[in-house]
Structures are given as C-alpha cells and as structure tokens.
C-alpha cells in the first residue's frame, strides 16, 4: 500500500510544545507532514517516497530539466560559488568518465581555519533544539530537491551513471535516505521530554522536589568521506544524521566527484544562513591532487564522528587510527547468490542479468559470486546443466548490452582506470562465458564504456572469487552441491563480508537453510527474485542497507543505532516547590 501524504494525524503534533513549551519552529511547521509520514514509514516499513523518482516533465514541469542542466553548466570552467572561510587555494581534480571537460575549481581549506569555523556555530545550533534542527534539515532536503536536475547532471557526469539512474539514485533516492536519517534522529532525540518535575516522599509529610532538564548534546564535528560512484546516496545519511543531532559537518568529497557534494553544501549553507544559523555548520573540504587530506581531517581531535564509504584498506585504517571518533564504515564485500533450483529459469536469468549489468556492476550491492551445483539444477523445463545456467545468465546480460544505444542507458561508463584493470585481470582467471566489450557511446565519444564479463570458476578457485573484484565482473562458480554452496557462502561472507545475498530454490528447506546462514553471517537476503525487484536495489524506509554484522560494514546505515550515538543527553537538576505547594 502506498502511503498518502495528506494524513490528518501527525506524530509530531504537540511534541515541540510538550518538550520545550515554545511554538513549533516555522520550518518544522512547514515540513511537519513530511516528517510525520517519514516517522510512520520507518515504523511500518511499507512503501513510501517523499521525492518522485521519475524525471518526467509531467512530474517536475516542462522546463525543470532544461533549467537544471543550465544551472549545472553554469558551474563548468569556473570557481564554484562557495563562500567559506579559510580558503588557501582553488583546486580542480575531476575527470568525467564520459570524457566531458568539467574544469570546476573548488576552495581548498586551511585546516586550522576550517575547524575553527566549524566549531563556532555549534553552541547556537545545539541550543536551538531538536525541533528547530529537524525543520532546518527538512528545508535543506527540500531545497536540494527543488534543484534536483542540477544535482542529477553533476552526479551523471562525475560518476558515469546513465542519466536516469543518476537522477534517481543521486537525487530522490539519496534525499529519501537523508530524510530517513532525520526521522530516526528526531524520534531518538524526542523519545523523552525535555523537562520533568520530580518528587519523592521524604517521610513525615516531607517531599523532595526537583525540576530536571535534559539537554541533547552533540558529539563534535562530523566528517563525511565520500565515494566516487554514489557521492550523494552514500553520504546523505551521515551528513544529515550528524547535522540534525547538533554536530557541524565537514564534507570531504572524492576528488573525482566533487561537484555533487559542492552543490549539496551550497544549498545547505544557504538554508542555514536564511534560518539564522552559522552556514559554517556545513563546509566542503576539497583536496589538491594526491594530497590525502582525509587522513589529516580524520585524526583531528575536533572530529568525533566519521562516515566513510570506500575500500576495505582505508576503512580499516580509519577504524584503527581515528580513535578519537565514532567511525562508521561501508567497505568491500563478496555479494553472493546461491542457485539451487527455480520454477522460472528465464525470469531468474533476466533478473540476475539486469543486476549484473546495472551501472556496469559498479554498485556496492551488485552480485559477484553465483554459486551453482556442478551437476546442474532443477527448473520448470527439467534439468539444466551448470553450463546451461552460466549460459543463461550470460545470455541475459548479452541481450541487455547488445545494442550500444540501449546498453549505455543501463551500464553507463566506467568510473576509473582501476575498474578497467580489474576487468582485464579477471579475464585470465577462468573460462570466459561472456567477454567484456568496449562500446562507443552515442552521445559521449570519449566515454570509457565496457560491457559486463561472466567467468566460470570452480569451488577451488577461492583465490579469485574470495575477494571483491569491483566492476563489471561476475563469477559463476561450480560447487559439489547446494550444501557446499552454503558452506562457501558462509566462509567467504564470514571472512570478507557482503552487503547483499540471494538464493533461488523451490525447496522451502533450502530457503530456510540459506536464510539461517545469512543471519549467521549478518547479510541481507533476497529470495527467488524474478520480476521487477533486484538484489542490488533497496527501498528507503523499508529495507535496511548493510547490517554492521559482517566485515563489509561496521554499522547498518539506515537504522536507529546509526543516529543514536551522534548525541548525548546531559541533564541538570534544581530544587523546586512540590506540586500544589
């Protein structure tokens, strides 16, 4: 059931008055219904989205796309219009996977001045309280949404995503994730009253009476270290979770995808200033080529919260070295699908083929290892051999990517040279069922486009499939049985982690066994996907992203625990007159 946004009841109604005795902040009043529905959604976990995902003119208006593209193009070849203190030079590091010259320069910070500025506005932001902060964050999300085509073009040309995917994942879906974080944080911060009158009998008619005040206190500066592939979708949860809980935020973009975050920071600062707060509560920390500023920022004593998406090596470094901070990491893993049997062989192959081809496999949730019994599987059409299964999956990928004009709207472009190197190395690891091909992009002649590769391996080739090969590479792995597939799944995911897992089986006992294994190794599981839901997609407000229960991530990035440790409750007590005295 799709939840409507015109509900008459609101869980936020009266909360501000109860907790503070003050009028609701005007921005919270403006966005009250959005927050109320988001709070319903994270409780009920059914379908809802606050921001339409279709870039259709019927949804956003006839001129929205052209105006957004013009706003994006106005940034090219210039210094980005970001007025923040401590700028010591301007840097340009982006190289579009589509071969488009961007030429945007960004302010590089003097670190000392950056942190001085980031700390200055925190007392007033803290004292404004959860309701005001939630209202401002909701307005920031709304402001970004009002400029979503501008943002989508920036995501498209810095990441290599096809435009529709860049619009959806970089715009509405990312905004939903930011809103989700605000809703969780608001619920946690307002789960108790701001004040309480306390009385305790003290004997002989005496009463001990006190007034108690509970302050929501932020941890410090939040640092968001962003990735190249999904710069907004992966960063908005941490950015908004830290900001709404009273912390200032320094955004450190990936050097190849700065523009989407610069646009985000620009609108955040704009809204903060309009609301009467210090815009330096949100700042951008762009780095010069090869500088490695993230490590400098991450170990600063002012930084108490770090959100990172990227390589296992650097995520581990942050966890081991940024000991003054609470570090949230999403790292590499070996996403796995177990194939036991199916009653829709073509549907299974189509579904897996789409999952492997989407954005050339450059998603943290894309399947890599497909475990299939070497003796084959049962299907609605009878027995299919291991080679039949590999060929069916490869054929589905090939059908999706066979026509360049259509293929590029699904697979996009290759985000960096490292992906190409891994793709070339994978060719020699086993029997290639479907080779990767270079594709000429019809709109971007200098784009680096490669179709996905499918390689056959055996269960003994764990040196190849036991680590992540990020990019358009998937392995179909022959095992001795489904039972061995489950053993391989447990071993590899337990050691390396995963963000997603899938299983295909017509046997309820097998489904139960794989679900038990997925619980044991802490990875989200999808069963028998053959239609329009794919293992590498997750729905905000309903699906959790990551679990924090295996090495691929040390936290679930979409639950209450993710926000709850970003603030503390500090109380004060004063003697008072007993009630009725």
C-alpha positions as CSV (number, residue, x, y, z in Angstrom):
1,X,0.0,0.0,0.0
2,X,1.3,3.4,-0.9
3,X,1.0,5.8,2.0
4,X,-0.6,9.1,1.1
5,X,0.8,12.4,2.3
6,X,-2.5,14.1,3.3
7,X,-3.0,12.1,6.5
8,X,-4.8,14.0,9.2
9,X,-2.8,12.8,12.2
10,X,0.8,13.7,12.9
11,X,3.1,12.1,15.4
12,X,5.0,15.4,15.6
13,X,1.8,17.3,16.7
14,X,2.4,18.8,20.1
15,X,5.9,17.3,20.6
16,X,7.7,20.6,20.4
17,X,5.2,22.3,22.7
18,X,5.5,19.4,25.2
19,X,9.2,19.3,25.2
20,X,10.1,23.0,25.1
21,X,7.0,25.0,25.9
22,X,7.7,27.0,22.8
23,X,6.0,27.4,19.5
24,X,6.9,25.0,16.7
25,X,9.8,26.2,14.6
26,X,8.4,27.6,11.4
27,X,10.5,25.3,9.2
28,X,9.3,22.3,11.2
29,X,5.7,23.5,10.8
30,X,6.3,23.8,7.1
31,X,7.5,20.3,6.7
32,X,5.5,18.7,9.6
33,X,3.6,16.3,7.3
34,X,6.7,15.1,5.6
35,X,8.4,14.3,8.9
36,X,5.2,12.7,10.2
37,X,4.9,10.4,7.2
38,X,8.6,9.5,7.4
39,X,8.1,8.6,11.1
40,X,5.2,6.4,10.1
41,X,7.2,4.8,7.3
42,X,10.2,3.8,9.5
43,X,7.8,2.2,11.9
44,X,5.6,0.4,9.4
45,X,8.2,-0.2,6.8
46,X,5.9,-0.2,3.8
47,X,6.4,1.7,0.6
48,X,6.7,5.5,0.7
49,X,8.9,8.0,-1.0
50,X,8.9,11.7,-0.4
51,X,10.5,12.7,-3.6
52,X,9.3,11.5,-7.1
53,X,11.8,9.3,-8.8
54,X,10.7,9.9,-12.4
55,X,12.4,12.8,-14.2
56,X,9.3,13.2,-16.4
57,X,8.1,16.7,-17.2
58,X,4.7,15.6,-16.2
59,X,6.1,15.3,-12.7
60,X,8.6,18.1,-12.4
61,X,7.3,20.5,-15.1
62,X,8.1,21.2,-18.7
63,X,11.1,23.5,-18.0
64,X,12.7,21.8,-15.0
65,X,15.1,19.6,-16.9
66,X,16.4,22.4,-19.1
67,X,16.7,24.8,-16.2
68,X,18.6,22.3,-14.1
69,X,21.0,21.5,-16.9
70,X,21.6,25.2,-17.5
71,X,22.3,25.7,-13.8
72,X,24.8,22.7,-13.9
73,X,26.5,24.0,-17.0
74,X,26.9,27.5,-15.4
75,X,29.4,25.9,-12.9
76,X,31.7,24.5,-15.6
77,X,35.1,26.0,-16.2
78,X,34.8,28.3,-13.1
79,X,35.5,28.6,-9.4
80,X,32.5,27.1,-7.7
81,X,30.5,29.7,-5.8
82,X,31.1,28.6,-2.3
83,X,32.0,31.3,0.2
84,X,33.5,29.6,3.2
85,X,36.4,30.8,5.4
86,X,39.9,29.5,5.3
87,X,40.3,29.0,1.6
88,X,44.0,29.0,0.8
89,X,43.8,27.9,-2.9
90,X,41.4,26.6,-5.6
91,X,41.7,23.0,-6.8
92,X,40.3,21.1,-9.7
93,X,40.6,17.3,-9.7
94,X,37.6,15.8,-11.5
95,X,37.8,13.8,-14.7
96,X,34.4,12.7,-16.1
97,X,34.1,9.1,-17.1
98,X,32.2,10.4,-20.2
99,X,35.2,12.4,-21.3
100,X,33.5,15.7,-20.7
101,X,35.7,18.6,-19.6
102,X,34.3,19.9,-16.3
103,X,37.0,22.4,-15.2
104,X,35.3,23.3,-11.9
105,X,37.6,24.6,-9.2
106,X,36.8,24.3,-5.5
107,X,38.0,26.0,-2.4
108,X,40.8,24.1,-0.6
109,X,40.7,24.7,3.1
110,X,43.3,25.8,5.6
111,X,42.6,23.0,8.1
112,X,43.0,25.1,11.2
113,X,40.7,27.8,10.0
114,X,38.2,25.2,8.7
115,X,37.8,23.6,12.2
116,X,37.7,27.0,13.9
117,X,34.8,27.9,11.6
118,X,33.1,24.5,12.0
119,X,33.0,24.8,15.8
120,X,31.9,28.4,16.1
121,X,28.3,27.9,15.3
122,X,27.7,24.7,17.2
123,X,26.6,26.2,20.6
124,X,23.7,28.1,18.9
125,X,22.9,25.1,16.7
126,X,22.8,22.8,19.8
127,X,20.7,25.2,21.9
128,X,18.2,25.6,19.1
129,X,16.9,22.1,20.0
130,X,15.8,19.0,18.0
131,X,12.7,20.6,16.5
132,X,14.5,23.6,15.0
133,X,17.3,21.4,13.7
134,X,14.9,19.0,12.2
135,X,13.0,21.8,10.5
136,X,16.2,23.2,9.0
137,X,17.4,19.8,7.8
138,X,14.0,19.2,6.2
139,X,14.3,22.5,4.4
140,X,17.8,21.7,3.2
141,X,16.4,18.4,1.7
142,X,13.5,20.4,0.1
143,X,15.9,23.0,-1.3
144,X,18.1,20.3,-2.9
145,X,15.0,18.7,-4.3
146,X,14.0,22.0,-5.9
147,X,17.3,21.8,-7.7
148,X,17.3,18.1,-8.4
149,X,18.1,18.3,-12.1
150,X,21.1,20.4,-11.4
151,X,22.3,17.8,-9.0
152,X,21.5,14.9,-11.3
153,X,23.6,16.3,-14.1
154,X,26.5,16.6,-11.7
155,X,26.1,13.0,-10.5
156,X,25.7,11.8,-14.1
157,X,28.9,13.4,-15.4
158,X,31.2,12.7,-12.4
159,X,30.2,9.1,-11.8
160,X,29.5,7.7,-15.2
161,X,26.0,6.7,-14.3
162,X,23.4,6.9,-17.0
163,X,21.3,10.0,-16.6
164,X,18.1,8.4,-15.3
165,X,20.0,6.4,-12.8
166,X,21.9,9.5,-11.7
167,X,18.7,11.3,-11.3
168,X,17.0,8.6,-9.3
169,X,19.9,7.4,-7.1
170,X,21.7,10.7,-6.9
171,X,18.5,12.7,-6.3
172,X,15.2,11.3,-4.9
173,X,16.7,8.1,-3.5
174,X,19.6,10.0,-1.8
175,X,17.1,12.5,-0.5
176,X,14.9,9.7,0.9
177,X,18.0,8.3,2.7
178,X,18.7,11.8,4.2
179,X,15.1,12.1,5.3
180,X,15.2,8.6,6.8
181,X,18.2,9.7,8.9
182,X,16.4,12.9,10.0
183,X,13.3,10.8,11.0
184,X,15.3,8.3,13.0
185,X,17.3,11.1,14.7
186,X,14.2,13.1,15.5
187,X,12.5,10.1,17.0
188,X,15.5,9.3,19.2
189,X,16.1,12.9,20.3
190,X,12.4,13.4,21.3
191,X,11.9,10.0,22.9
192,X,11.8,11.6,26.3
193,X,10.6,15.0,27.4
194,X,12.9,18.0,27.6
195,X,11.9,18.7,31.2
196,X,10.4,16.8,34.1
197,X,9.1,17.6,37.5
198,X,10.4,15.0,40.0
199,X,9.0,14.4,43.5
200,X,10.0,11.8,46.1
201,X,8.4,11.3,49.6
202,X,10.9,12.0,52.3
203,X,9.0,10.9,55.4
204,X,6.8,12.8,57.9
205,X,5.0,14.5,55.1
206,X,8.1,16.0,53.6
207,X,8.7,15.9,49.8
208,X,11.9,16.2,47.8
209,X,11.1,18.1,44.7
210,X,13.2,19.0,41.7
211,X,12.9,20.3,38.2
212,X,15.1,18.4,35.7
213,X,16.1,19.5,32.3
214,X,17.5,17.1,29.6
215,X,19.8,18.6,27.0
216,X,20.6,16.9,23.7
217,X,24.3,17.5,23.3
218,X,26.2,16.9,20.0
219,X,29.5,14.9,19.9
220,X,31.6,17.4,17.9
221,X,32.5,17.8,14.2
222,X,31.2,15.1,11.9
223,X,33.4,14.2,8.9
224,X,31.8,12.6,5.8
225,X,34.3,11.0,3.5
226,X,32.5,10.4,0.2
227,X,32.9,7.9,-2.6
228,X,33.2,8.3,-6.4
229,X,30.3,6.0,-7.5
230,X,27.4,7.2,-5.4
231,X,28.5,10.5,-3.9
232,X,25.1,11.6,-2.6
233,X,23.3,8.3,-1.9
234,X,26.2,7.1,0.3
235,X,26.9,10.5,2.0
236,X,23.4,11.9,2.8
237,X,22.7,9.5,5.7
238,X,25.8,10.5,7.6
239,X,25.6,14.2,6.7
240,X,22.0,14.6,7.9
241,X,22.3,12.2,10.8
242,X,25.2,14.3,12.2
243,X,23.7,17.7,11.4
244,X,20.3,17.1,12.8
245,X,21.7,15.8,16.1
246,X,23.6,19.1,16.6
247,X,27.0,18.5,15.1
248,X,28.7,20.5,12.4
249,X,29.7,18.6,9.3
250,X,32.8,18.7,7.1
251,X,32.2,17.1,3.7
252,X,35.3,15.6,2.1
253,X,34.3,14.6,-1.4
254,X,36.1,12.1,-3.6
255,X,38.5,14.1,-5.8
256,X,36.7,12.7,-8.9
257,X,33.2,13.5,-7.8
258,X,33.3,16.9,-6.0
259,X,30.5,18.7,-7.8
260,X,27.5,16.8,-6.4
261,X,28.7,17.5,-2.9
262,X,29.7,21.1,-3.6
263,X,26.1,21.7,-4.8
264,X,24.8,19.9,-1.6
265,X,27.0,22.0,0.6
266,X,26.0,25.2,-1.2
267,X,22.3,24.7,-0.6
268,X,22.8,23.5,3.0
269,X,24.8,26.7,3.8
270,X,22.1,28.8,2.1
271,X,19.3,27.4,4.2
272,X,21.3,27.6,7.4
273,X,22.0,31.2,6.9
274,X,18.4,32.0,6.0
275,X,17.3,30.3,9.2
276,X,19.7,32.4,11.3
277,X,22.4,29.9,11.9
278,X,26.1,29.9,11.0
279,X,26.5,28.5,7.5
280,X,29.9,27.1,8.5
281,X,28.0,24.3,10.2
282,X,28.4,22.6,6.8
283,X,31.6,23.0,4.9
284,X,33.4,21.4,2.0
285,X,37.0,20.1,2.2
286,X,38.2,19.6,-1.4
287,X,41.7,18.2,-1.7
288,X,44.5,19.0,-4.1
289,X,45.7,16.2,-6.4
290,X,47.3,13.4,-4.4
291,X,47.0,15.3,-1.1
292,X,45.2,12.7,1.0
293,X,43.5,15.3,3.2
294,X,41.0,12.8,4.5
295,X,43.6,11.3,6.9
296,X,44.6,14.7,8.2
297,X,40.9,15.6,8.8
298,X,40.0,12.2,10.3
299,X,42.6,12.3,13.1
300,X,41.8,15.9,14.2
301,X,40.7,16.0,17.9
302,X,37.7,18.0,16.9
303,X,36.3,15.2,14.7
304,X,34.1,12.9,16.8
305,X,32.1,11.3,14.0
306,X,33.3,9.8,10.7
307,X,31.2,8.3,7.9
308,X,33.2,6.6,5.2
309,X,32.3,4.6,2.0
310,X,35.1,3.0,0.1
311,X,37.9,0.5,0.1
312,X,38.4,-2.1,2.9
313,X,42.0,-1.0,3.4
314,X,41.2,2.7,4.1
315,X,38.1,1.8,6.1
316,X,40.3,-0.4,8.3
317,X,42.8,2.4,8.6
318,X,40.2,4.8,9.8
319,X,38.9,2.4,12.4
320,X,42.4,1.7,13.7
321,X,43.7,5.3,13.6
322,X,40.8,7.7,14.1
323,X,40.4,6.5,17.7
324,X,39.0,9.8,19.0
325,X,35.9,9.4,16.8
326,X,33.0,7.1,16.3
327,X,33.7,5.7,12.8
328,X,31.0,4.3,10.5
329,X,32.4,2.4,7.5
330,X,31.0,0.7,4.5
331,X,33.7,-1.3,2.8
332,X,34.1,-4.0,0.2
333,X,32.5,-7.4,0.2
334,X,31.7,-10.5,-1.8
335,X,28.0,-10.4,-2.6
336,X,26.8,-13.9,-3.3
337,X,23.8,-15.7,-5.0
338,X,23.1,-19.4,-4.3
339,X,21.3,-21.1,-7.2
340,X,19.7,-24.4,-6.1
341,X,16.6,-24.7,-8.3
342,X,13.9,-22.5,-9.9
343,X,10.5,-22.6,-11.3
344,X,11.2,-19.6,-13.6
345,X,14.6,-20.2,-15.3
346,X,14.2,-17.3,-17.8
347,X,13.0,-15.0,-15.1
348,X,15.9,-15.9,-12.9
349,X,18.4,-15.3,-15.7
350,X,16.7,-12.0,-16.7
351,X,16.7,-10.7,-13.1
352,X,20.3,-11.7,-12.5
353,X,21.4,-10.3,-15.9
354,X,19.9,-6.9,-15.1
355,X,21.5,-6.9,-11.6
356,X,24.9,-7.6,-13.1
357,X,24.6,-5.1,-15.9
358,X,23.2,-2.1,-14.0
359,X,25.9,0.6,-13.8
360,X,28.4,-1.9,-15.1
361,X,28.4,-3.7,-11.7
362,X,29.8,-0.6,-10.0
363,X,27.4,-0.8,-7.1
364,X,28.3,-2.0,-3.6
365,X,25.3,-4.3,-3.7
366,X,25.9,-6.0,-7.1
367,X,26.3,-9.8,-7.0
368,X,29.7,-11.1,-7.8
369,X,29.7,-14.8,-6.9
370,X,26.9,-17.0,-8.3
371,X,27.2,-20.5,-6.7
372,X,25.7,-23.3,-8.7
373,X,26.0,-27.1,-8.2
374,X,28.3,-28.5,-10.9
375,X,25.7,-31.3,-11.6
376,X,23.1,-28.6,-12.5
377,X,19.7,-27.6,-11.2
378,X,16.0,-28.4,-11.4
379,X,13.8,-26.0,-13.4
380,X,10.3,-25.8,-14.7
381,X,11.7,-27.1,-18.0
382,X,13.6,-30.0,-16.4
383,X,17.2,-30.4,-15.6
384,X,19.6,-27.6,-16.6
385,X,23.4,-28.3,-16.5
386,X,25.9,-26.0,-14.9
387,X,26.9,-24.8,-18.4
388,X,23.2,-24.1,-19.2
389,X,22.9,-21.9,-16.1
390,X,26.1,-20.0,-16.9
391,X,25.0,-19.6,-20.5
392,X,21.5,-18.4,-19.4
393,X,22.9,-15.7,-17.2
394,X,25.5,-14.6,-19.8
395,X,22.8,-14.6,-22.5
396,X,20.6,-12.3,-20.4
397,X,23.5,-9.9,-19.9
398,X,24.3,-10.1,-23.6
399,X,20.8,-9.3,-24.6
400,X,20.7,-6.2,-22.4
401,X,24.0,-4.9,-23.6
402,X,24.0,-6.0,-27.3
403,X,22.7,-2.7,-28.7
404,X,25.0,0.2,-27.8
405,X,22.3,2.9,-27.8
406,X,20.2,0.9,-25.3
407,X,23.1,-0.5,-23.4
408,X,24.7,2.8,-22.4
409,X,21.4,3.8,-20.7
410,X,21.8,0.8,-18.4
411,X,25.5,0.3,-18.0
412,X,26.8,3.9,-18.0
413,X,30.5,4.5,-18.1
414,X,33.5,3.1,-16.2
415,X,34.2,5.3,-13.2
416,X,38.0,5.0,-13.1
417,X,41.0,3.2,-14.5
418,X,41.2,0.7,-11.6
419,X,37.9,-0.9,-12.7
420,X,39.3,-1.4,-16.2
421,X,42.5,-3.0,-14.7
422,X,40.4,-5.4,-12.6
423,X,38.3,-6.3,-15.6
424,X,41.3,-7.2,-17.7
425,X,42.8,-9.3,-14.9
426,X,39.6,-11.3,-14.4
427,X,39.8,-12.5,-18.0
428,X,42.6,-14.8,-17.1
429,X,41.1,-16.4,-14.0
430,X,38.8,-18.9,-15.6
431,X,36.7,-19.8,-18.7
432,X,35.1,-16.6,-20.1
433,X,31.4,-17.3,-20.9
434,X,30.7,-13.7,-21.9
435,X,33.6,-11.4,-22.7
436,X,33.5,-7.7,-22.0
437,X,33.4,-5.4,-25.0
438,X,34.2,-1.8,-25.5
439,X,31.2,0.2,-26.5
440,X,31.1,3.5,-28.3
441,X,28.8,5.9,-26.5
442,X,26.4,7.6,-29.0
443,X,26.5,10.9,-27.0
444,X,29.9,11.0,-25.5
445,X,32.6,9.9,-27.9
446,X,35.4,9.9,-25.3
447,X,33.5,7.8,-22.7
448,X,35.0,4.7,-21.3
449,X,32.3,2.0,-21.6
450,X,32.7,-1.7,-21.1
451,X,30.0,-4.4,-21.0
452,X,30.0,-6.9,-18.2
453,X,32.1,-10.1,-18.2
454,X,30.9,-13.5,-17.0
455,X,33.6,-16.0,-16.0
456,X,33.2,-19.7,-15.0
457,X,35.2,-20.9,-11.9
458,X,35.2,-24.0,-9.7
459,X,34.8,-24.0,-5.9
460,X,38.5,-24.5,-5.6
461,X,39.3,-21.1,-7.2
462,X,38.7,-19.2,-4.0
463,X,41.8,-17.1,-4.5
464,X,39.8,-15.5,-7.4
465,X,36.3,-15.2,-6.0
466,X,37.2,-14.9,-2.3
467,X,37.9,-11.1,-2.6
468,X,35.9,-8.3,-4.2
469,X,36.5,-7.6,-7.9
470,X,34.7,-4.3,-8.1
471,X,33.3,-3.6,-11.5
472,X,31.6,-5.5,-14.4
473,X,32.9,-8.9,-13.4
474,X,30.8,-11.8,-12.1
475,X,31.8,-15.4,-11.4
476,X,29.6,-18.4,-11.9
477,X,31.1,-21.0,-9.6
478,X,30.6,-24.7,-9.8
479,X,30.2,-26.4,-6.4
480,X,29.8,-30.1,-5.3
481,X,26.2,-29.5,-4.2
482,X,23.9,-26.8,-2.8
483,X,25.1,-27.8,0.7
484,X,28.7,-26.9,-0.4
485,X,27.4,-23.7,-1.9
486,X,26.1,-22.8,1.5
487,X,29.4,-23.7,3.1
488,X,31.3,-21.5,0.6
489,X,28.8,-18.7,1.2
490,X,29.3,-18.9,5.0
491,X,33.1,-19.0,4.6
492,X,33.6,-16.2,2.1
493,X,31.0,-13.8,3.5
494,X,32.1,-14.5,7.1
495,X,35.7,-13.7,6.1
496,X,35.2,-10.8,3.6
497,X,31.7,-9.6,4.3
498,X,28.8,-8.7,1.9
499,X,26.1,-6.2,1.6
500,X,23.6,-8.4,-0.3
501,X,22.9,-12.1,-0.8
502,X,20.4,-14.0,-2.9
503,X,19.0,-17.5,-3.3
504,X,17.0,-19.3,-5.9
505,X,15.2,-22.5,-4.8
506,X,11.9,-24.3,-5.0
507,X,12.7,-26.2,-1.8
508,X,11.5,-24.4,1.4
509,X,14.1,-26.3,3.4
510,X,16.9,-24.9,1.2
511,X,15.4,-21.4,1.6
512,X,15.3,-21.8,5.3
513,X,18.9,-23.1,5.4
514,X,20.2,-20.2,3.4
515,X,18.2,-17.7,5.5
516,X,19.8,-19.2,8.6
517,X,23.2,-18.9,7.1
518,X,22.6,-15.3,6.1
519,X,21.5,-14.5,9.7
520,X,24.6,-16.2,11.0
521,X,27.0,-14.2,8.7
522,X,24.9,-11.0,9.0
523,X,23.9,-10.2,5.4
524,X,20.5,-9.2,4.0
525,X,18.9,-11.9,1.8
526,X,16.6,-11.8,-1.2
527,X,14.8,-15.0,-2.3
528,X,13.7,-16.0,-5.8
529,X,13.7,-12.6,-7.4
530,X,12.4,-13.0,-11.0
531,X,10.5,-9.7,-11.6
532,X,11.0,-6.0,-11.0
533,X,12.8,-6.2,-7.7
534,X,16.5,-6.7,-7.9
535,X,19.0,-7.8,-5.3
536,X,21.2,-4.7,-5.7
537,X,18.4,-2.3,-5.0
538,X,17.0,-1.3,-1.6
539,X,14.0,0.8,-0.7
540,X,14.4,3.7,1.8
541,X,12.2,3.5,4.9
542,X,11.7,-0.3,4.4
543,X,14.9,-2.1,3.5
544,X,18.0,-1.7,5.7
545,X,21.3,-1.0,4.0
546,X,24.1,-3.1,5.4
547,X,23.8,-4.8,8.8
548,X,27.0,-4.0,10.7
549,X,27.2,-7.7,11.3
550,X,29.9,-8.7,8.9
551,X,33.2,-7.2,7.6
552,X,31.7,-5.2,4.7
553,X,30.3,-2.6,7.1
554,X,30.6,-1.9,10.8
555,X,27.0,-0.5,11.1
556,X,23.7,-0.6,9.4
557,X,23.5,2.8,7.6
558,X,19.7,3.0,7.9
559,X,18.6,2.3,11.4
560,X,18.1,4.0,14.8
561,X,21.5,2.8,16.1
562,X,23.2,4.7,13.2
563,X,22.0,8.0,14.6
564,X,21.7,7.4,18.3
565,X,25.4,7.6,19.1
566,X,25.7,11.0,17.5
567,X,24.5,12.9,20.6
568,X,24.5,12.6,24.3
569,X,21.9,13.5,26.9
570,X,23.1,15.8,29.6
571,X,20.8,16.7,32.5
572,X,20.6,19.5,35.0
573,X,18.6,19.4,38.3
574,X,17.3,22.2,40.5
575,X,15.3,22.1,43.7
576,X,11.7,23.3,43.3
577,X,8.5,23.6,45.2
578,X,6.4,20.5,45.3
579,X,3.3,20.4,43.1
580,X,0.4,22.3,44.7
581,X,2.6,24.0,47.3
